[in-house]
């Protein structure tokens, strides 16, 4: 019954004078659920502005990225298979001996001509003195042979004079023989005188032949002594070469730095005995480092020497710089490997080959001394060429494109 009364009360028609009574009554605030949504209507325009700005920024970034790819990115060829390299020189001993001094340590900078180490040179100085003494002795021999040559020439002159004397005696004895022969035929001379004249004639003829033979012997002696002198002089030259070799051996007891660089991998200390060719240390030329990048064969189509290269160093990400392509290897790296691949037999799986590309580092960058051989770098070659790269030099500093 109570529920029915309540229902009747709710559906009871409102009297005509009730609105006036409601107007006279104080206004009560409506429930929160029935309040108008005015603040939400005010926030709607702000949301639309923010969304519009986000869309504009996204379109701007997208447009810039697209323009960058179209003008720069599609020309860049990149790889992270690249490393800093240098012509590292291994310092080795040219002569054997005990090290009396090692003047460098690992990681020490040296200049060209600086002494790296010294080897005991006592034995080599003795060898030098012995070589010089042999040269002096041989020069005395040359002088002696020269005097012998002069004596041989004098003997030649003496033999020539003896020939002239023998020939004069031959003429006299021949004339005496003819005279005695005529006298003997006329029986005016004795037989003994005739025989004596004939013997004198024969003796003079033999004396001429003997003098001529003596001349030939003297001339031969001159030739022999001349040959001995030439031989002795050449031996002097040979001994002088030994002297120079001994001097070089002494010079090699000091190991000098061939160029400016940094010492590394030192393997000896003072007092160590070193053999010929034994490694002492390594010298790294920090000012002439380079980059060897191994690009895929599919990335080489537009790559040419002289093209600019953007280089990013893993160890120093804040030190980016621009290098230059110098050359490309004549073959892929696998060709020069210790065991080259042979695909003539068996199953075959095609593998993309890599070709080393040498990249030049600017001299001012190398002079900083930050780059060490073996460091990893990332390189991006601008294949547009030098002319277009100058126009877009700032854009080329942003690496993009396929990564190797």
C-alpha positions as CSV (number, residue, x, y, z in Angstrom):
1,X,0.0,0.0,0.0
2,X,2.9,2.3,0.7
3,X,4.3,1.6,-2.7
4,X,1.0,2.4,-4.4
5,X,0.8,5.7,-2.5
6,X,4.3,6.6,-3.5
7,X,3.5,5.9,-7.2
8,X,0.4,7.9,-7.0
9,X,2.3,10.7,-5.5
10,X,4.9,10.6,-8.3
11,X,2.4,10.6,-11.1
12,X,0.1,13.2,-9.5
13,X,-0.5,16.1,-11.8
14,X,1.2,19.3,-10.8
15,X,-1.1,22.0,-9.7
16,X,-1.2,25.2,-11.7
17,X,0.2,27.3,-8.8
18,X,3.2,25.0,-8.2
19,X,5.7,26.6,-10.6
20,X,5.2,29.9,-8.8
21,X,5.9,28.1,-5.5
22,X,9.1,26.6,-7.0
23,X,10.2,30.0,-8.2
24,X,9.6,31.4,-4.8
25,X,11.6,28.5,-3.2
26,X,15.4,28.9,-3.2
27,X,17.3,27.4,-6.2
28,X,19.1,24.2,-5.4
29,X,22.3,23.2,-7.5
30,X,21.6,20.2,-9.8
31,X,23.5,17.0,-9.2
32,X,27.0,16.7,-10.6
33,X,25.9,14.2,-13.3
34,X,23.4,16.7,-14.6
35,X,25.8,19.7,-14.8
36,X,26.6,21.0,-18.3
37,X,29.9,20.0,-19.9
38,X,31.3,23.5,-20.7
39,X,35.0,22.8,-19.8
40,X,35.2,19.9,-22.2
41,X,33.9,22.0,-24.9
42,X,36.6,24.6,-24.2
43,X,39.4,21.8,-24.3
44,X,38.3,20.4,-27.6
45,X,40.0,23.2,-29.8
46,X,43.3,22.8,-27.9
47,X,43.4,19.1,-28.6
48,X,42.8,19.8,-32.3
49,X,45.6,22.3,-32.4
50,X,48.1,19.9,-30.7
51,X,47.2,17.1,-33.1
52,X,47.6,19.5,-36.0
53,X,51.0,20.5,-34.8
54,X,52.1,16.9,-34.3
55,X,50.9,16.1,-37.9
56,X,52.8,19.1,-39.3
57,X,56.0,18.2,-37.5
58,X,55.6,14.6,-38.6
59,X,55.1,15.7,-42.2
60,X,58.0,18.1,-41.9
61,X,60.4,15.4,-40.6
62,X,59.0,12.9,-43.2
63,X,59.5,15.4,-46.0
64,X,63.0,16.3,-44.9
65,X,63.9,12.6,-44.6
66,X,62.5,11.9,-48.0
67,X,64.3,14.9,-49.5
68,X,67.6,13.8,-47.8
69,X,67.2,10.3,-49.1
70,X,66.4,11.5,-52.7
71,X,69.3,14.0,-52.8
72,X,71.9,12.3,-50.6
73,X,71.0,9.0,-49.0
74,X,70.5,7.0,-52.1
75,X,74.0,7.8,-53.2
76,X,75.8,6.8,-50.0
77,X,77.4,3.3,-49.7
78,X,78.2,2.3,-46.1
79,X,79.9,-0.5,-44.2
80,X,81.0,-1.1,-40.7
81,X,83.6,-3.7,-41.8
82,X,86.3,-1.1,-41.7
83,X,89.4,-0.7,-39.6
84,X,92.3,1.8,-39.1
85,X,95.6,0.4,-40.5
86,X,99.2,1.6,-40.7
87,X,102.5,0.5,-42.2
88,X,103.9,-0.9,-38.9
89,X,107.6,-1.5,-39.0
90,X,109.2,-4.2,-37.0
91,X,112.6,-3.1,-35.6
92,X,115.1,-5.9,-35.7
93,X,118.8,-6.5,-35.1
94,X,121.1,-6.5,-38.1
95,X,124.0,-7.9,-36.1
96,X,124.1,-10.3,-33.1
97,X,125.4,-9.4,-29.7
98,X,124.4,-8.4,-26.2
99,X,122.3,-5.3,-25.7
100,X,124.1,-2.7,-23.7
101,X,121.3,-0.2,-23.7
102,X,117.6,-0.1,-24.5
103,X,116.4,3.5,-24.6
104,X,112.7,3.2,-25.2
105,X,109.6,1.8,-23.5
106,X,106.2,0.8,-24.8
107,X,103.9,3.6,-25.9
108,X,106.8,6.0,-26.1
109,X,106.9,8.5,-29.0
110,X,110.2,8.7,-30.9
111,X,111.5,10.9,-33.7
112,X,113.3,9.7,-36.9
113,X,116.9,9.0,-36.1
114,X,116.4,8.4,-32.3
115,X,118.5,5.6,-30.8
116,X,116.2,2.6,-29.9
117,X,118.9,0.3,-28.6
118,X,122.7,-0.4,-28.6
119,X,124.5,-3.7,-29.1
120,X,128.0,-4.3,-27.7
121,X,130.4,-3.3,-30.5
122,X,133.7,-4.5,-29.0
123,X,134.1,-7.5,-31.4
124,X,133.1,-5.4,-34.4
125,X,135.7,-2.7,-33.6
126,X,138.4,-5.4,-33.5
127,X,137.2,-6.7,-36.8
128,X,137.4,-3.2,-38.2
129,X,141.0,-2.7,-37.0
130,X,142.0,-6.1,-38.4
131,X,140.4,-5.2,-41.8
132,X,142.3,-1.9,-41.9
133,X,145.6,-3.6,-41.0
134,X,145.1,-6.1,-43.9
135,X,144.5,-3.2,-46.2
136,X,147.7,-1.5,-45.1
137,X,149.7,-4.8,-45.6
138,X,148.2,-5.3,-49.0
139,X,149.1,-1.8,-50.1
140,X,152.7,-2.5,-49.1
141,X,152.5,-5.6,-51.3
142,X,151.3,-3.5,-54.2
143,X,154.2,-1.1,-53.7
144,X,156.6,-4.0,-53.6
145,X,155.2,-5.5,-56.8
146,X,155.5,-2.0,-58.4
147,X,159.2,-2.0,-57.6
148,X,159.5,-5.5,-59.1
149,X,157.8,-4.3,-62.2
150,X,160.3,-1.4,-62.6
151,X,163.2,-3.9,-62.1
152,X,161.6,-6.2,-64.8
153,X,161.4,-3.2,-67.2
154,X,165.1,-2.5,-66.5
155,X,165.9,-6.1,-67.3
156,X,164.2,-5.7,-70.6
157,X,166.4,-2.7,-71.4
158,X,169.4,-4.6,-70.3
159,X,168.4,-7.5,-72.6
160,X,167.9,-5.2,-75.5
161,X,171.4,-3.8,-74.9
162,X,172.9,-7.3,-74.8
163,X,171.2,-8.1,-78.1
164,X,172.8,-5.0,-79.7
165,X,176.2,-6.0,-78.3
166,X,175.8,-9.6,-79.4
167,X,174.8,-8.5,-82.9
168,X,177.8,-6.2,-83.1
169,X,180.1,-9.0,-82.1
170,X,178.4,-11.2,-84.7
171,X,179.2,-8.7,-87.4
172,X,182.8,-8.5,-86.3
173,X,183.3,-12.3,-86.1
174,X,181.6,-12.8,-89.4
175,X,184.0,-10.3,-91.0
176,X,186.9,-12.0,-89.3
177,X,185.7,-15.4,-90.6
178,X,185.5,-14.2,-94.2
179,X,188.9,-12.7,-94.0
180,X,190.5,-15.8,-92.5
181,X,188.6,-17.9,-95.1
182,X,190.2,-15.9,-98.0
183,X,193.6,-16.1,-96.4
184,X,193.2,-19.8,-95.9
185,X,192.2,-20.3,-99.5
186,X,195.4,-18.5,-100.6
187,X,197.5,-20.4,-98.1
188,X,198.4,-17.2,-96.3
189,X,196.9,-18.2,-93.0
190,X,197.1,-21.3,-90.9
191,X,194.3,-23.7,-90.4
192,X,194.1,-22.9,-86.7
193,X,193.4,-19.2,-87.4
194,X,190.6,-20.2,-89.8
195,X,189.1,-22.6,-87.3
196,X,189.2,-19.9,-84.6
197,X,187.5,-17.4,-86.7
198,X,184.8,-19.8,-87.6
199,X,184.2,-20.7,-84.0
200,X,184.0,-17.0,-83.1
201,X,181.4,-16.5,-85.8
202,X,179.3,-19.3,-84.5
203,X,179.6,-18.2,-80.9
204,X,178.5,-14.6,-81.8
205,X,175.4,-16.0,-83.6
206,X,174.5,-18.1,-80.5
207,X,175.1,-15.1,-78.3
208,X,172.6,-13.1,-80.4
209,X,170.0,-15.8,-80.0
210,X,170.7,-16.0,-76.3
211,X,170.3,-12.2,-75.9
212,X,167.0,-12.3,-77.9
213,X,165.7,-15.1,-75.6
214,X,166.8,-13.1,-72.5
215,X,164.8,-10.1,-73.9
216,X,161.7,-12.3,-74.3
217,X,162.1,-13.5,-70.7
218,X,162.5,-10.0,-69.4
219,X,159.4,-8.8,-71.3
220,X,157.5,-11.8,-69.9
221,X,158.6,-10.9,-66.4
222,X,157.3,-7.4,-66.9
223,X,153.9,-8.8,-67.9
224,X,153.9,-11.1,-64.9
225,X,154.7,-8.4,-62.5
226,X,152.1,-6.1,-64.1
227,X,149.5,-8.8,-63.6
228,X,150.6,-9.4,-60.0
229,X,150.2,-5.6,-59.4
230,X,146.7,-5.6,-60.8
231,X,145.8,-8.7,-58.6
232,X,147.3,-7.0,-55.6
233,X,145.4,-3.8,-56.3
234,X,142.1,-5.7,-56.6
235,X,142.8,-7.5,-53.4
236,X,143.2,-4.0,-51.8
237,X,139.8,-3.1,-53.1
238,X,138.4,-6.3,-51.7
239,X,139.9,-5.6,-48.3
240,X,138.7,-2.1,-48.4
241,X,135.2,-3.5,-48.9
242,X,135.7,-5.6,-45.8
243,X,136.7,-2.4,-44.0
244,X,133.4,-0.8,-45.1
245,X,131.5,-3.9,-44.1
246,X,133.1,-3.8,-40.6
247,X,132.2,-0.1,-40.4
248,X,128.6,-0.9,-41.3
249,X,128.5,-3.7,-38.7
250,X,129.6,-1.1,-36.1
251,X,126.9,1.3,-37.3
252,X,124.3,-1.5,-37.0
253,X,125.1,-1.9,-33.3
254,X,122.9,1.2,-32.9
255,X,119.3,0.6,-33.9
256,X,117.7,3.9,-34.9
257,X,114.0,4.8,-35.6
258,X,113.5,5.1,-39.3
259,X,110.6,7.6,-38.9
260,X,108.4,9.3,-36.4
261,X,106.1,7.1,-34.5
262,X,105.2,5.3,-31.3
263,X,107.0,2.2,-29.9
264,X,104.9,-0.8,-29.1
265,X,105.3,-4.6,-28.5
266,X,108.8,-4.2,-27.1
267,X,110.4,-7.7,-26.7
268,X,113.9,-7.1,-25.3
269,X,115.6,-5.5,-22.3
270,X,119.2,-4.4,-21.5
271,X,121.5,-7.5,-21.3
272,X,119.5,-9.6,-23.7
273,X,121.4,-11.5,-26.4
274,X,119.9,-10.9,-29.8
275,X,120.5,-12.8,-33.0
276,X,120.6,-11.3,-36.5
277,X,117.0,-10.6,-37.6
278,X,115.5,-10.9,-34.1
279,X,112.6,-8.6,-33.4
280,X,113.2,-5.8,-30.8
281,X,110.0,-3.7,-31.0
282,X,107.4,-2.4,-33.4
283,X,107.2,1.2,-34.6
284,X,103.7,2.6,-35.5
285,X,103.6,5.7,-37.7
286,X,100.7,7.5,-36.1
287,X,100.8,10.4,-38.7
288,X,100.3,8.1,-41.7
289,X,97.4,5.9,-40.7
290,X,94.7,4.9,-43.2
291,X,91.5,3.0,-43.3
292,X,90.9,-0.3,-45.1
293,X,87.1,-0.9,-45.6
294,X,85.8,-4.2,-46.9
295,X,82.8,-3.4,-49.1
296,X,80.5,-6.0,-50.6
297,X,80.9,-6.6,-54.2
298,X,77.4,-5.3,-54.8
299,X,78.4,-1.9,-53.4
300,X,81.3,-1.2,-55.8
301,X,79.3,-0.4,-59.0
302,X,79.5,3.4,-58.5
303,X,82.6,3.6,-56.3
304,X,85.6,5.5,-57.8
305,X,88.9,6.8,-56.4
306,X,88.7,10.3,-55.3
307,X,85.1,10.2,-53.9
308,X,84.6,11.7,-50.4
309,X,84.0,9.4,-47.5
310,X,82.3,10.2,-44.2
311,X,84.1,8.4,-41.3
312,X,82.7,7.7,-37.9
313,X,85.0,6.3,-35.2
314,X,83.5,3.8,-32.7
315,X,86.0,4.8,-30.0
316,X,85.5,8.6,-30.6
317,X,82.0,9.1,-31.8
318,X,82.3,12.9,-31.5
319,X,85.2,13.0,-33.9
320,X,83.7,12.5,-37.3
321,X,85.7,13.6,-40.4
322,X,85.7,13.2,-44.2
323,X,88.3,11.1,-46.0
324,X,88.9,10.2,-49.6
325,X,88.8,6.9,-51.6
326,X,92.4,6.2,-52.8
327,X,92.2,2.8,-54.4
328,X,90.4,-0.5,-54.6
329,X,92.1,-3.9,-54.2
330,X,92.8,-5.9,-57.5
331,X,91.0,-8.9,-56.0
332,X,88.6,-9.9,-53.2
333,X,90.0,-10.7,-49.8
334,X,89.3,-14.4,-50.2
335,X,91.6,-14.6,-53.2
336,X,94.6,-13.6,-51.1
337,X,93.7,-15.8,-48.1
338,X,96.0,-18.6,-47.0
339,X,93.6,-21.2,-48.3
340,X,91.6,-19.7,-51.2
341,X,88.2,-21.2,-51.8
342,X,87.9,-23.7,-54.7
343,X,84.3,-24.1,-55.9
344,X,85.1,-26.4,-58.8
345,X,83.8,-29.5,-57.0
346,X,81.1,-30.4,-54.5
347,X,78.1,-28.3,-53.5
348,X,78.1,-24.6,-54.1
349,X,76.7,-21.9,-51.8
350,X,77.1,-18.4,-53.2
351,X,78.6,-16.0,-50.7
352,X,78.8,-12.2,-51.3
353,X,82.5,-11.4,-51.6
354,X,84.1,-8.3,-50.0
355,X,86.8,-6.2,-51.7
356,X,89.2,-4.0,-49.6
357,X,89.0,-0.3,-50.4
358,X,91.7,2.0,-49.1
359,X,90.6,5.3,-47.7
360,X,92.9,8.2,-47.1
361,X,92.7,10.1,-43.8
362,X,93.3,13.9,-43.8
363,X,96.8,14.8,-42.6
364,X,95.4,17.2,-39.9
365,X,93.2,14.4,-38.5
366,X,96.1,11.9,-38.5
367,X,98.3,14.4,-36.8
368,X,96.0,14.5,-33.8
369,X,97.2,11.0,-32.9
370,X,93.8,9.7,-31.9
371,X,93.6,7.0,-34.5
372,X,95.2,3.7,-33.6
373,X,95.7,0.8,-36.0
374,X,93.0,-1.8,-35.4
375,X,90.2,0.6,-34.3
376,X,86.8,0.0,-35.8
377,X,85.2,2.7,-37.9
378,X,82.1,3.1,-40.0
379,X,82.4,4.6,-43.4
380,X,80.0,6.0,-46.0
381,X,81.2,6.7,-49.5
382,X,79.4,9.5,-51.4
383,X,79.2,8.0,-54.9
384,X,77.9,11.2,-56.5
385,X,81.4,12.3,-57.2
386,X,83.5,15.2,-55.9
387,X,81.6,17.9,-57.7
388,X,78.2,17.1,-56.3
389,X,79.7,16.3,-52.9
390,X,81.0,19.8,-52.6
391,X,77.5,21.2,-53.1
392,X,76.1,18.9,-50.5
393,X,79.0,18.8,-48.1
394,X,76.9,19.2,-45.0
395,X,74.4,16.6,-46.0
396,X,77.2,14.1,-46.7
397,X,78.1,14.2,-43.0
398,X,75.0,12.2,-42.2
399,X,75.7,8.5,-42.9
400,X,72.8,6.6,-44.5
401,X,72.2,3.9,-47.0
402,X,72.7,0.1,-46.9
403,X,75.0,-1.0,-44.0
404,X,77.5,-3.8,-44.8
